[in-house]
């Protein structure tokens, strides 16, 4: 199959309406180079596309998380335009600056974390005109008006090792909440989590506030590519596209969703998070996914500047399931080195 031609366009030149497939590089001016950052974006538009309705899947919100880009690139090859009914937008690498650097933030450019950049004035205020805030502005102005379903595919990078999971925040609107939980379950991950919504500038938080069916996920860790994580990502995109009228089915339940082994947990209150009281080296004693009681030792924090002292026991703060732990042994003071979620019941069946 011949590779499609990618056109380099400005954001106001993207055609979201005409039926067909279009492959673009969206040019956002580089901060220092005499040139552009090029964001890859593909649009599938079917004959029943409606204004304001569609699905977008983002990979590489953070630049060193790779299951999302791999899953989306796979879907670029698998989606049959003849089966597309509405609008599907696939962005395998959203934060091209961070992806090129291979770092969580845009470390070679403005040093900003894109998943903290969805704040007032992003891309407009003089202090927030760097590439990362301008990517956030691009999403706000160009992508949000086209879609009602948002999938943001993450992994742990070098920060955390996760039990593979999909995620969303507690949502006040019960209809939207059920739609989001159902979309999250269709990825097939072993765990679905709800988490605190106190962190400013998250892409998913803004999409949720706009009423969109929004799912985040953590599909791997270690700056590697986990095969299962890629499969969960592809399944989640396919299922959301079919279940929300953007693509013809069928689509079957998958993995833990199909097997009935999927679990739900909440990491909303402060007791779920264990920060490191000092900089040290973390040793895991239990695997992610282990059910624990409050006070259970899950890891050890070593201080090699005082190596004759016993290590600090890192204990579960609540009854529940180990969702995430520090991936790298060296950890900073204040870093959340253990996250335990309280086990919940699903609202959807």
C-alpha positions as CSV (number, residue, x, y, z in Angstrom):
1,X,0.0,0.0,0.0
2,X,1.4,3.4,-1.0
3,X,1.8,5.8,1.9
4,X,-0.6,8.8,1.8
5,X,0.8,12.2,1.1
6,X,0.9,14.4,4.3
7,X,0.2,18.0,3.5
8,X,1.8,20.7,5.7
9,X,-0.9,23.1,6.7
10,X,-1.7,25.8,9.2
11,X,-4.5,25.0,11.6
12,X,-7.1,27.1,9.8
13,X,-6.5,25.1,6.6
14,X,-7.5,21.7,8.0
15,X,-10.6,20.3,6.4
16,X,-12.8,18.6,9.0
17,X,-16.0,18.5,6.9
18,X,-15.4,17.0,3.4
19,X,-15.9,13.2,3.3
20,X,-12.7,11.3,2.9
21,X,-9.3,10.7,4.5
22,X,-6.8,13.5,4.9
23,X,-3.3,13.2,6.3
24,X,-1.7,16.4,7.6
25,X,1.3,17.9,9.4
26,X,-0.1,20.9,11.3
27,X,2.6,23.6,11.4
28,X,3.0,25.6,14.6
29,X,5.9,28.1,14.4
30,X,9.1,27.0,16.2
31,X,10.1,29.2,19.2
32,X,13.8,29.5,18.1
33,X,14.4,27.6,14.9
34,X,13.5,29.4,11.6
35,X,10.8,26.8,10.9
36,X,7.8,24.9,12.4
37,X,6.9,22.1,14.7
38,X,4.9,19.7,12.6
39,X,2.0,17.8,14.4
40,X,0.8,14.7,12.6
41,X,-3.0,14.6,12.3
42,X,-5.2,12.4,10.2
43,X,-9.0,12.9,9.7
44,X,-11.5,10.4,8.5
45,X,-14.9,11.9,7.6
46,X,-17.9,9.7,6.7
47,X,-21.2,10.6,5.0
48,X,-23.1,11.1,8.3
49,X,-20.6,13.4,10.1
50,X,-22.4,16.0,12.3
51,X,-21.3,19.4,13.4
52,X,-19.6,19.2,16.8
53,X,-19.7,15.4,16.8
54,X,-16.6,13.1,16.4
55,X,-13.8,11.3,18.2
56,X,-10.2,12.4,18.8
57,X,-7.5,10.2,20.1
58,X,-4.2,11.8,21.3
59,X,-0.9,10.1,21.7
60,X,2.3,11.5,23.3
61,X,0.7,14.3,25.4
62,X,4.0,13.5,27.3
63,X,7.0,12.9,25.0
64,X,8.4,9.7,26.6
65,X,5.2,7.6,26.7
66,X,5.0,5.3,23.7
67,X,2.0,2.9,23.8
68,X,-0.4,5.7,22.7
69,X,1.5,6.6,19.6
70,X,2.0,3.0,18.6
71,X,-1.7,2.2,19.1
72,X,-2.8,5.3,17.1
73,X,-0.3,4.5,14.3
74,X,-1.8,1.0,14.2
75,X,-5.3,2.4,13.9
76,X,-4.2,4.6,11.0
77,X,-3.5,1.4,9.1
78,X,-6.5,-0.5,10.3
79,X,-9.4,2.0,9.9
80,X,-11.4,1.4,6.7
81,X,-12.7,4.7,5.4
82,X,-15.7,2.9,3.9
83,X,-16.8,2.0,7.4
84,X,-16.4,5.5,8.8
85,X,-19.8,7.1,9.4
86,X,-18.9,10.3,11.3
87,X,-15.6,12.0,12.1
88,X,-12.5,10.4,13.6
89,X,-9.4,12.4,14.3
90,X,-6.1,10.6,15.1
91,X,-3.1,12.5,16.5
92,X,-0.3,10.0,17.2
93,X,2.1,12.6,18.6
94,X,0.5,15.7,20.1
95,X,3.5,17.2,21.9
96,X,6.0,16.9,19.1
97,X,8.5,19.1,21.0
98,X,8.6,16.7,24.0
99,X,8.5,13.6,21.8
100,X,11.6,14.8,19.8
101,X,13.4,15.3,23.1
102,X,12.2,12.0,24.5
103,X,11.2,13.6,27.7
104,X,8.0,14.1,29.7
105,X,8.0,17.9,29.2
106,X,9.2,20.0,26.3
107,X,12.6,20.1,27.8
108,X,14.5,21.4,24.7
109,X,12.0,24.2,24.1
110,X,10.0,26.0,26.8
111,X,10.3,23.3,29.5
112,X,6.5,23.1,29.9
113,X,4.4,20.0,30.7
114,X,1.6,20.0,28.1
115,X,-0.7,18.2,30.5
116,X,-0.5,21.2,32.8
117,X,-0.8,23.8,30.0
118,X,-4.6,23.9,29.6
119,X,-4.8,27.1,31.7
120,X,-6.2,30.6,31.2
121,X,-4.2,32.5,28.6
122,X,-2.4,29.5,27.2
123,X,-0.9,30.5,23.8
124,X,-2.2,34.1,24.2
125,X,-0.7,35.7,27.3
126,X,2.9,37.0,26.7
127,X,4.3,34.7,29.4
128,X,2.6,31.6,27.8
129,X,3.4,31.9,24.1
130,X,5.9,29.0,24.0
131,X,5.2,26.0,21.8
132,X,3.6,23.9,24.6
133,X,1.0,26.5,25.5
134,X,0.4,27.0,21.8
135,X,-0.3,23.3,21.3
136,X,-2.9,23.6,24.1
137,X,-4.4,26.6,22.2
138,X,-4.5,24.6,19.0
139,X,-6.4,21.8,20.7
140,X,-8.9,24.3,22.3
141,X,-9.5,26.3,19.1
142,X,-9.3,23.6,16.4
143,X,-10.0,20.2,17.9
144,X,-12.6,20.7,20.6
145,X,-15.3,22.2,18.3
146,X,-15.1,19.0,16.1
147,X,-15.6,16.2,18.7
148,X,-17.6,15.0,21.6
149,X,-15.4,12.0,22.5
150,X,-11.8,12.5,23.7
151,X,-9.3,9.7,24.3
152,X,-5.9,10.7,25.8
153,X,-3.5,7.8,25.8
154,X,-0.7,8.0,28.4
155,X,1.8,5.7,30.0
156,X,4.0,6.0,33.1
157,X,7.3,7.0,31.3
158,X,10.1,6.8,33.8
159,X,7.9,8.2,36.6
160,X,5.5,5.4,37.5
161,X,4.9,1.8,37.0
162,X,1.1,1.3,36.7
163,X,-1.3,-1.5,36.7
164,X,-2.7,-0.9,33.1
165,X,-5.8,1.2,33.6
166,X,-8.2,3.7,32.1
167,X,-9.1,6.8,34.1
168,X,-11.4,9.8,34.5
169,X,-12.4,12.2,37.2
170,X,-15.6,12.1,39.3
171,X,-18.3,13.7,37.1
172,X,-21.3,15.5,38.5
173,X,-23.6,14.9,35.5
174,X,-24.8,11.3,35.9
175,X,-25.4,10.8,32.2
176,X,-22.0,12.0,31.2
177,X,-20.5,9.9,34.1
178,X,-22.1,6.7,32.9
179,X,-21.0,7.3,29.3
180,X,-17.4,8.0,30.4
181,X,-17.3,4.9,32.6
182,X,-18.7,2.7,29.8
183,X,-16.1,4.1,27.3
184,X,-13.3,3.5,29.8
185,X,-14.4,-0.1,30.4
186,X,-14.4,-0.9,26.7
187,X,-10.6,-0.6,26.5
188,X,-10.4,-3.9,28.4
189,X,-7.8,-2.9,30.9
190,X,-7.7,-4.8,34.2
191,X,-8.4,-1.6,36.1
192,X,-10.6,1.5,35.7
193,X,-9.8,4.4,38.1
194,X,-11.4,7.7,39.1
195,X,-8.8,10.2,40.4
196,X,-8.6,13.6,42.1
197,X,-9.2,16.6,39.9
198,X,-7.0,19.1,41.8
199,X,-4.1,19.2,39.3
200,X,-4.4,22.4,37.2
201,X,-4.2,22.4,33.4
202,X,-5.0,18.8,32.5
203,X,-6.3,18.1,28.9
204,X,-8.8,15.6,30.2
205,X,-10.1,17.9,32.9
206,X,-10.9,20.6,30.3
207,X,-12.6,18.1,28.0
208,X,-14.7,16.8,30.8
209,X,-15.8,20.4,31.8
210,X,-16.9,20.9,28.2
211,X,-19.2,17.9,28.5
212,X,-17.2,15.5,26.3
213,X,-17.0,11.8,26.9
214,X,-13.4,11.8,28.1
215,X,-11.1,8.9,28.9
216,X,-7.5,8.9,29.9
217,X,-5.3,5.9,30.5
218,X,-2.0,4.5,31.6
219,X,-1.0,1.8,29.2
220,X,2.7,1.0,30.2
221,X,5.8,2.3,31.8
222,X,9.6,2.5,31.6
223,X,9.8,4.4,28.3
224,X,9.2,1.0,26.6
225,X,6.3,-0.4,24.6
226,X,4.1,-2.9,26.3
227,X,2.3,-5.1,23.8
228,X,-0.8,-5.4,26.0
229,X,-0.9,-1.6,26.4
230,X,-0.9,-1.1,22.6
231,X,-3.7,-3.6,22.3
232,X,-5.8,-1.9,25.0
233,X,-5.3,1.4,23.2
234,X,-6.4,0.2,19.8
235,X,-9.4,-1.6,21.3
236,X,-10.4,1.6,23.2
237,X,-10.3,3.7,20.0
238,X,-12.2,1.2,18.0
239,X,-14.9,0.6,20.6
240,X,-15.5,4.3,21.2
241,X,-15.7,5.0,17.5
242,X,-18.3,2.2,17.0
243,X,-20.3,2.7,20.2
244,X,-20.6,6.5,19.6
245,X,-21.7,6.3,16.0
246,X,-18.5,7.3,14.2
247,X,-17.7,4.0,12.6
248,X,-19.6,0.8,11.7
249,X,-19.1,-2.2,13.9
250,X,-19.2,-4.8,15.2
251,X,-16.9,-4.5,18.1
252,X,-16.6,-7.2,20.8
253,X,-15.7,-6.9,24.5
254,X,-12.0,-7.5,25.0
255,X,-9.6,-8.9,27.6
256,X,-10.6,-8.2,31.2
257,X,-13.9,-6.5,30.1
258,X,-14.9,-9.7,28.3
259,X,-13.7,-12.0,31.1
260,X,-15.5,-10.1,33.8
261,X,-12.3,-9.6,35.8
262,X,-12.1,-5.8,35.4
263,X,-12.0,-3.8,38.6
264,X,-12.8,-0.2,39.6
265,X,-10.9,1.8,42.1
266,X,-10.9,5.4,43.3
267,X,-7.8,7.4,44.2
268,X,-9.5,10.6,45.0
269,X,-8.7,11.4,48.7
270,X,-5.2,12.3,50.0
271,X,-4.7,9.1,51.9
272,X,-4.4,7.2,48.7
273,X,-1.1,8.9,47.9
274,X,2.2,8.3,49.7
275,X,4.9,10.9,49.0
276,X,8.5,10.3,49.7
277,X,9.5,12.1,52.9
278,X,13.1,12.3,51.8
279,X,15.0,11.8,48.6
280,X,16.2,8.2,48.4
281,X,15.9,4.9,46.5
282,X,12.7,3.0,46.3
283,X,12.4,-0.8,46.5
284,X,9.1,-2.5,45.6
285,X,7.9,-5.4,47.7
286,X,4.6,-6.1,46.0
287,X,3.4,-5.9,42.4
288,X,1.0,-3.4,41.1
289,X,-2.5,-4.9,41.1
290,X,-2.1,-6.5,44.6
291,X,-4.9,-6.0,47.0
292,X,-3.8,-4.6,50.3
293,X,-5.0,-3.4,53.7
294,X,-4.2,0.0,55.1
295,X,-0.7,-0.3,56.7
296,X,0.5,-3.1,54.5
297,X,4.2,-2.7,53.6
298,X,4.3,-2.2,49.8
299,X,7.9,-0.9,49.4
300,X,11.0,0.3,51.2
301,X,12.7,3.7,50.9
302,X,16.4,3.6,51.3
303,X,18.7,6.5,52.3
304,X,22.2,5.6,51.0
305,X,23.6,8.7,52.7
306,X,22.7,6.9,55.9
307,X,22.9,3.3,54.8
308,X,23.4,1.9,58.3
309,X,19.9,3.0,59.2
310,X,17.0,0.7,58.4
311,X,15.0,1.7,55.3
312,X,11.6,3.4,55.7
313,X,8.6,1.1,55.2
314,X,6.3,2.5,52.6
315,X,2.8,1.4,53.6
316,X,-0.6,1.5,52.0
317,X,-2.6,4.5,53.2
318,X,-6.0,2.8,52.6
319,X,-7.6,-0.6,52.0
320,X,-7.6,-1.2,48.3
321,X,-5.4,-2.1,45.3
322,X,-1.9,-1.0,44.4
323,X,-2.4,1.2,41.3
324,X,1.1,2.7,40.8
325,X,4.6,2.8,42.3
326,X,7.8,4.6,41.6
327,X,9.4,3.0,38.5
328,X,12.9,4.4,38.9
329,X,14.8,3.5,42.1
330,X,16.0,7.1,42.7
331,X,13.1,9.3,43.9
332,X,12.7,12.9,44.9
333,X,11.4,14.2,48.2
334,X,7.7,14.7,47.8
335,X,7.3,12.4,44.8
336,X,4.3,10.1,45.1
337,X,6.1,6.7,45.3
338,X,2.9,4.7,46.1
339,X,-0.7,5.1,45.0
340,X,-3.4,2.8,46.4
341,X,-7.0,3.0,45.2
342,X,-10.1,2.2,47.1
343,X,-12.0,-0.6,45.4
344,X,-15.4,0.5,44.1
345,X,-18.4,-0.9,42.2
346,X,-19.1,-0.1,38.6
347,X,-22.2,1.8,37.8
348,X,-22.4,0.3,34.3
349,X,-22.7,-3.4,33.6
